[in-house]
């Protein structure tokens, strides 16, 4: 399990929330879907070799954001903690909420 922690750029946060990973990011006020991966197919990549990768170009998208996602919490001034596995929100992420209630921030 990994943690994706988003700390908003505010003097005083509204608190800490354990939430799920969002699917969009606001760029110039428009929601966009971001895709991380190889720029070329990685299916035929042999062990020990690599390909260029990263975040693919942003494209405005009308996909609605997930409800209660980290992006929403961050925009509202909360520290957003997302327990993750690989590149997905871990199932049952809410069970980790009590762990973070004891943190001083």
N, CA, C and O of each residue as an XYZ file, in Angstrom:
420
protein
N       0.858     -1.176      0.000
C       0.000      0.000      0.000
C       0.895      1.226      0.000
O       1.855      1.312      0.765
N       0.570      2.163     -0.861
C       1.257      3.440     -0.890
C       0.286      4.534     -0.495
O      -0.918      4.300     -0.385
N       0.807      5.717     -0.285
C      -0.044      6.856      0.042
C       0.193      7.970     -0.960
O       1.334      8.327     -1.253
N      -0.886      8.509     -1.476
C      -0.842      9.712     -2.294
C      -1.387     10.810     -1.389
O      -2.571     10.808     -1.050
N      -0.528     11.748     -0.998
C      -0.934     12.807     -0.081
C      -0.866     14.140     -0.820
O       0.175     14.519     -1.357
N      -1.990     14.835     -0.836
C      -2.075     16.141     -1.500
C      -2.302     17.196     -0.432
O      -3.321     17.186      0.259
N      -1.342     18.108     -0.302
C      -1.406     19.172      0.704
C      -1.710     20.475     -0.028
O      -0.906     20.922     -0.846
N      -2.853     21.090      0.251
C      -3.237     22.298     -0.486
C      -2.377     23.507     -0.111
O      -1.879     23.589      1.011
N      -2.205     24.427     -1.031
C      -1.378     25.612     -0.773
C      -2.150     26.686      0.000
O      -2.434     27.759     -0.534
N      -2.485     26.393      1.253
C      -3.216     27.333      2.100
C      -2.476     27.478      3.416
O      -1.722     26.587      3.807
N      -2.686     28.601      4.106
C      -2.025     28.809      5.400
C      -2.581     27.875      6.463
O      -1.827     27.336      7.273
N      -3.896     27.679      6.467
C      -4.548     26.799      7.437
C      -5.464     25.857      6.665
O      -6.355     26.297      5.938
N      -5.235     24.560      6.830
C      -6.079     23.597      6.121
C      -7.415     23.432      6.842
O      -7.570     23.835      7.995
N      -8.359     22.844      6.151
C      -9.666     22.548      6.740
C      -9.675     21.202      7.455
O     -10.693     20.814      8.028
N      -8.557     20.488      7.428
C      -8.463     19.191      8.076
C      -7.853     18.164      7.142
O      -7.269     18.500      6.111
N      -8.000     16.913      7.523
C      -7.462     15.788      6.756
C      -8.613     14.867      6.383
O      -9.468     14.576      7.220
N      -8.644     14.407      5.143
C      -9.647     13.429      4.727
C      -8.944     12.268      4.032
O      -7.957     12.454      3.321
N      -9.470     11.078      4.253
C      -9.036      9.898      3.521
C     -10.073      9.709      2.427
O     -11.267      9.599      2.705
N      -9.621      9.672      1.205
C     -10.541      9.693      0.075
C     -10.033      8.802     -1.043
O      -9.074      8.053     -0.855
N     -10.664      8.879     -2.197
C     -10.234      8.082     -3.348
C      -9.558      8.957     -4.386
O      -9.749     10.173     -4.422
N      -8.771      8.320     -5.222
C      -8.036      9.008     -6.276
C      -9.005      9.542     -7.324
O      -9.853      8.806     -7.829
N      -8.877     10.811     -7.645
C      -9.708     11.393     -8.686
C      -9.260     10.965    -10.072
O      -8.188     10.386    -10.245
N     -10.092     11.259    -11.047
C      -9.771     10.895    -12.433
C      -9.393     12.100    -13.270
O      -8.839     11.951    -14.359
N      -9.682     13.280    -12.781
C      -9.435     14.470    -13.585
C      -8.540     15.450    -12.838
O      -8.323     15.329    -11.632
N      -8.041     16.396    -13.566
C      -7.262     17.488    -12.983
C      -7.719     18.777    -13.651
O      -7.922     18.797    -14.865
N      -7.887     19.857    -12.884
C      -8.280     21.116    -13.515
C      -7.067     21.816    -14.122
O      -6.086     22.087    -13.430
N      -7.143     22.100    -15.395
C      -6.107     22.874    -16.082
C      -6.805     24.005    -16.802
O      -7.670     23.778    -17.648
N      -6.425     25.228    -16.463
C      -7.093     26.424    -16.992
C      -8.596     26.365    -16.753
O      -9.378     26.830    -17.581
N      -9.003     25.789    -15.614
C     -10.412     25.745    -15.251
C     -11.213     24.644    -15.915
O     -12.396     24.480    -15.619
N     -10.588     23.878    -16.816
C     -11.293     22.790    -17.503
C     -10.866     21.446    -16.925
O      -9.679     21.234    -16.678
N     -11.824     20.527    -16.703
C     -11.411     19.206    -16.234
C     -10.761     18.432    -17.377
O     -11.258     18.426    -18.503
N      -9.651     17.785    -17.073
C      -8.990     16.955    -18.083
C      -8.698     15.595    -17.471
O      -8.485     15.472    -16.265
N      -8.692     14.594    -18.309
C      -8.289     13.251    -17.901
C      -6.786     13.168    -18.141
O      -6.295     13.598    -19.185
N      -6.067     12.623    -17.188
C      -4.636     12.473    -17.399
C      -4.307     10.992    -17.476
O      -4.870     10.176    -16.748
N      -3.389     10.660    -18.368
C      -2.997      9.280    -18.580
C      -1.490      9.181    -18.406
O      -0.731      9.924    -19.027
N      -1.071      8.265    -17.562
C       0.354      8.063    -17.346
C       0.719      6.719    -17.945
O       0.051      5.716    -17.692
N       1.780      6.698    -18.737
C       2.189      5.434    -19.328
C       3.205      5.642    -20.428
O       3.773      6.725    -20.576
N       3.422      4.605    -21.187
C       4.379      4.657    -22.295
C       3.798      5.462    -23.447
O       2.592      5.432    -23.695
N       4.668      6.180    -24.147
C       4.214      6.913    -25.327
C       4.067      5.973    -26.517
O       3.314      6.258    -27.447
N       4.781      4.859    -26.489
C       4.642      3.819    -27.494
C       4.179      2.561    -26.768
O       4.214      2.510    -25.539
N       3.757      1.570    -27.495
C       3.302      0.326    -26.864
C       4.425     -0.294    -26.051
O       5.573     -0.356    -26.491
N       4.073     -0.754    -24.854
C       5.039     -1.440    -23.983
C       4.839     -2.950    -24.016
O       5.552     -3.686    -23.334
N       3.872     -3.415    -24.805
C       3.538     -4.837    -24.804
C       4.689     -5.725    -25.268
O       4.860     -6.837    -24.769
N       5.481     -5.231    -26.226
C       6.562     -6.065    -26.762
C       7.912     -5.721    -26.142
O       8.950     -6.148    -26.647
N       7.910     -4.962    -25.067
C       9.148     -4.524    -24.433
C       9.824     -5.699    -23.717
O       9.202     -6.375    -22.897
N      11.086     -5.932    -24.031
C      11.827     -7.035    -23.434
C      12.439     -6.595    -22.100
O      12.697     -5.410    -21.889
N      12.665     -7.546    -21.216
C      13.265     -7.289    -19.912
C      14.592     -6.561    -20.077
O      15.421     -6.945    -20.902
N      14.788     -5.512    -19.291
C      16.036     -4.752    -19.340
C      16.004     -3.573    -20.285
O      16.953     -2.790    -20.318
N      14.939     -3.424    -21.055
C      14.824     -2.313    -21.988
C      13.761     -1.334    -21.484
O      12.936     -1.695    -20.644
N      13.777     -0.125    -21.981
C      12.789      0.874    -21.542
C      12.307      1.683    -22.738
O      12.898      1.652    -23.817
N      11.237      2.392    -22.515
C      10.673      3.306    -23.508
C      10.371      4.605    -22.801
O      10.193      4.635    -21.583
N      10.312      5.689    -23.572
C       9.924      6.966    -22.991
C       8.502      6.867    -22.479
O       7.646      6.229    -23.091
N       8.268      7.497    -21.367
C       6.929      7.490    -20.796
C       6.701      8.762    -20.021
O       7.565      9.636    -19.971
N       5.562      8.860    -19.433
C       5.236     10.040    -18.651
C       3.760     10.328    -18.738
O       2.948      9.437    -18.985
N       3.425     11.569    -18.534
C       2.032     11.984    -18.623
C       1.748     12.375    -20.063
O       2.428     13.223    -20.641
N       0.745     11.750    -20.621
C       0.395     12.031    -22.019
C      -0.262     13.404    -22.124
O      -0.738     13.925    -21.115
N      -0.302     14.005    -23.309
C      -0.870     15.354    -23.459
C      -2.277     15.459    -22.880
O      -3.093     14.545    -23.003
N      -2.536     16.597    -22.247
C      -3.841     16.844    -21.643
C      -4.857     17.230    -22.707
O      -4.558     18.005    -23.616
N      -6.043     16.688    -22.586
C      -7.131     17.009    -23.496
C      -8.363     17.328    -22.662
O      -8.750     16.522    -21.816
N      -8.997     18.498    -22.879
C     -10.233     18.791    -22.135
C     -11.233     17.660    -22.317
O     -11.346     17.079    -23.396
N     -11.948     17.361    -21.258
C     -12.810     16.193    -21.258
C     -14.071     16.516    -20.471
O     -14.017     17.293    -19.518
N     -15.183     15.946    -20.842
C     -16.435     16.207    -20.137
C     -16.748     15.123    -19.106
O     -17.840     15.106    -18.539
N     -15.792     14.214    -18.858
C     -16.004     13.163    -17.873
C     -16.167     13.789    -16.491
O     -15.301     14.551    -16.060
N     -17.249     13.486    -15.794
C     -17.410     14.057    -14.453
C     -16.412     13.441    -13.476
O     -16.060     12.266    -13.581
N     -15.973     14.245    -12.542
C     -15.050     13.763    -11.514
C     -15.786     12.814    -10.579
O     -16.999     12.928    -10.404
N     -15.072     11.897     -9.991
C     -15.642     11.006     -8.992
C     -16.098     11.824     -7.783
O     -15.439     12.789     -7.395
N     -17.208     11.441     -7.202
C     -17.717     12.127     -6.018
C     -16.788     11.847     -4.841
O     -16.346     10.712     -4.660
N     -16.491     12.859     -4.047
C     -15.601     12.751     -2.880
C     -14.186     12.328     -3.253
O     -13.542     11.606     -2.492
N     -13.699     12.755     -4.390
C     -12.336     12.429     -4.816
C     -11.329     13.374     -4.162
O     -11.702     14.408     -3.607
N     -10.056     13.007     -4.234
C      -9.010     13.834     -3.653
C      -8.947     15.220     -4.292
O      -8.583     16.195     -3.634
N      -9.300     15.303     -5.561
C      -9.270     16.593     -6.243
C     -10.266     17.577     -5.623
O      -9.979     18.768     -5.495
N     -11.434     17.066     -5.245
C     -12.453     17.900     -4.608
C     -11.987     18.345     -3.219
O     -12.117     19.516     -2.865
N     -11.448     17.415     -2.440
C     -10.968     17.734     -1.093
C      -9.848     18.771     -1.147
O      -9.844     19.729     -0.374
N      -8.913     18.580     -2.048
C      -7.786     19.501     -2.230
C      -8.283     20.902     -2.580
O      -7.816     21.893     -2.019
N      -9.234     20.977     -3.512
C      -9.784     22.274     -3.930
C     -10.502     22.971     -2.780
O     -10.607     24.198     -2.767
N     -11.000     22.193     -1.810
C     -11.705     22.762     -0.663
C     -10.777     23.023      0.521
O     -11.246     23.371      1.605
N      -9.464     22.859      0.328
C      -8.500     23.186      1.374
C      -8.197     22.073      2.359
O      -7.660     22.331      3.436
N      -8.533     20.838      2.007
C      -8.245     19.701      2.881
C      -6.953     19.011      2.445
O      -6.606     19.011      1.264
N      -6.250     18.426      3.408
C      -5.162     17.519      3.092
C      -5.843     16.212      2.692
O      -6.591     15.634      3.481
N      -5.589     15.750      1.484
C      -6.259     14.559      0.964
C      -5.280     13.387      0.961
O      -4.216     13.463      0.346
N      -5.643     12.308      1.647
C      -4.812     11.109      1.704
C      -5.541      9.989      0.976
O      -6.686      9.666      1.291
N      -4.854      9.399     -0.010
C      -5.433      8.310     -0.793
C      -4.545      7.073     -0.640
O      -3.434      7.053     -1.170
N      -5.015      6.028      0.081
C      -4.273      4.768      0.102
C      -4.382      4.124     -1.292
O      -5.483      3.960     -1.819
N      -3.243      3.764     -1.876
C      -3.251      3.240     -3.243
C      -2.463      1.940     -3.349
O      -1.572      1.663     -2.547
N      -2.809      1.168     -4.340
C      -2.027      0.018     -4.768
C      -1.777      0.224     -6.252
O      -2.683      0.574     -7.008
N      -0.553      0.005     -6.651
C      -0.158      0.257     -8.041
C      -0.656      1.630     -8.456
O      -0.169      2.633     -7.934
N      -1.599      1.713     -9.367
C      -2.108      3.022     -9.771
C      -3.618      3.121     -9.558
O      -4.312      3.781    -10.332
N      -4.127      2.473     -8.519
C      -5.558      2.496     -8.238
C      -5.802      2.742     -6.756
O      -4.982      2.367     -5.918
N      -6.919      3.367     -6.435
C      -7.319      3.496     -5.034
C      -7.579      2.099     -4.490
O      -8.256      1.296     -5.132
N      -7.046      1.810     -3.312
C      -7.223      0.488     -2.716
C      -8.686      0.293     -2.316
O      -9.317      1.215     -1.801
N      -9.222     -0.895     -2.551
C     -10.587     -1.202     -2.106
C     -10.659     -1.034     -0.593
O      -9.720     -1.384      0.122
N     -11.760     -0.507     -0.117
C     -11.938     -0.326      1.319
C     -11.072      0.777      1.901
O     -10.691      0.710      3.070
N     -10.751      1.808      1.092
C      -9.851      2.873      1.538
C     -10.324      3.572      2.807
O      -9.499      4.106      3.549
N     -11.616      3.584      3.074
C     -12.149      4.275      4.247
C     -11.673      3.646      5.560
O     -11.644      4.327      6.585
N     -11.298      2.359      5.550
C     -10.871      1.711      6.796
C      -9.580      2.313      7.350
O      -9.254      2.103      8.518
N      -8.841      3.060      6.521
C      -7.595      3.689      6.965
C      -7.819      5.069      7.588
O      -6.881      5.683      8.095
N      -9.043      5.547      7.549
C      -9.357      6.878      8.062
C      -8.966      7.026      9.533
O      -8.431      8.064      9.924
N      -9.222      6.012     10.348
C      -8.921      6.121     11.782
C      -7.423      6.260     12.039
O      -7.027      6.872     13.032
N      -6.596      5.714     11.178
C      -5.144      5.830     11.332
C      -4.726      7.289     11.283
O      -3.848      7.714     12.034
N      -5.342      8.045     10.413
C      -4.919      9.427     10.190
C      -5.583     10.419     11.128
O      -5.172     11.579     11.177
N      -6.592     10.002     11.869
C      -7.241     10.900     12.828
C      -6.305     11.301     13.959
O      -6.485     12.352     14.574
N      -5.310     10.471     14.233
C      -4.388     10.746     15.345
C      -3.247     11.676     14.946
O      -2.489     12.113     15.812
N      -3.104     11.986     13.669
C      -2.009     12.840     13.210
C      -2.237     14.285     13.615
O      -3.363     14.782     13.598
N      -1.164     14.943     13.975
C      -1.209     16.389     14.252
C      -0.723     17.092     12.999
O       0.314     16.729     12.444
N      -1.455     18.087     12.554
C      -1.065     18.810     11.332
C      -1.169     20.296     11.564
O      -0.885     21.083     10.661
